[in-house]
Amino acid sequence: MSNNERPLKNLSRRDFLKLSMATGFSAFLASCGGGAAPTEEAGMDYLASGESIPMDVLLGKAQEEGSLTTIALPHDWANYGEIIETYKSKYNMQVNELNPDAGSSDELEAIRANKESKGPQAPDVIDIGVGHTETAMKDGLVATYKVADWSTIPESAKDPDGHWWAEYYGVLAFEVIQGEFSEVPEDWEDLLKPEYKGKVAMAGDVLKSNQSVQTVFASGISRYGKHPTSVEEAVEAAQLGLQFWKEMNDAGNFIPVIADQGKIAQGETPVVMEWDYLALANRDALAGNPALEIRVPKSGVLAGPYAGGISAYAPHPYAARLWWEFVMSDEGQNLYLKGYAHPIRFNDMASRGVIPQEMLDKLPPADAYEAAFFPSVPMLTAVFTEITENWRRVVFGEG
């Protein structure tokens, strides 16, 4: 993932004991009870089993490997900086961080390019938009593994065989420099107004970034007027999104640069579409220089989980599994929430009272998320293809 990318990040909102997100997504959010790790058996092939490895065995084998290689985990994305540092200190592990600003496609390509290599450029773990999971599985790039808390991950948020699972989620929001405009944009169509000429940017390259693909999709859902209920309807919405950005480009409102915290701080990108947790983290980090207004649009509220997985060619397979045991534990999931990303196990954790109230109190109002739409994996796969294959032709008139 990356600030130039990211995209689809987890599940329900706020005091989810009270919040009931989109009613049609209740199955996605339903969770079960936790499961115990299997006991150690002599001669057991832990890696081949795909099941959770007993922590005493896992920790010993991971520490023998001594290191983990990650990719596309910027420190200001979903609190990954603290998550990585906690993993390192908690388990006495080293972490080799590859290309923090890579996109989901780059992550999969890094696995492909290093199949025969056990060197420092071969990632052990990935964090990709859920829409990329089908390709990862089809190409045999991810191993199977079910963490100890597997049963508390909603059924619709994981591959039943353990190839991937959602870790966290967010919704796309407008990140606006306060005082730049007489009115803060409330919805997607507002961005076509003349006052936004040369002012609107995305946080990634549409051809690489899940976050930016979903930005196009979200604007299309707004124009579609309802949540798609089939792959065909999702593609229709994606086509409307491409048309929206063509109009944005023709009007001169869209500036095709990748917005990051530095460009926002310099005032170069007054309006940016990002996952809410990234926008909120930027608001805190910039501390009023400039002050940012974070606004969830009135329509086209698109939510997206990010999916974790283990490279089928991981040089450090036990360290990779230890990473996910930590990240998917209560402790790791709360670290996501500290960075404003909603952990996928939110329901289970809230029901057990293990989420600090001060974290819940810092989240945006729950009612802004009530209309959030969670696309299915087949929808996301089709939408990704439609948008990336037609982006430059439709929006810029190329080819």
Summary of the structure (lengths in Angstrom):
residues: 399
radius of gyration: 20.3
end to end distance: 29.1
largest distance: 70.2
contacts: 1461
relative contact order: 0.22
helix: 44%
strand: 15%
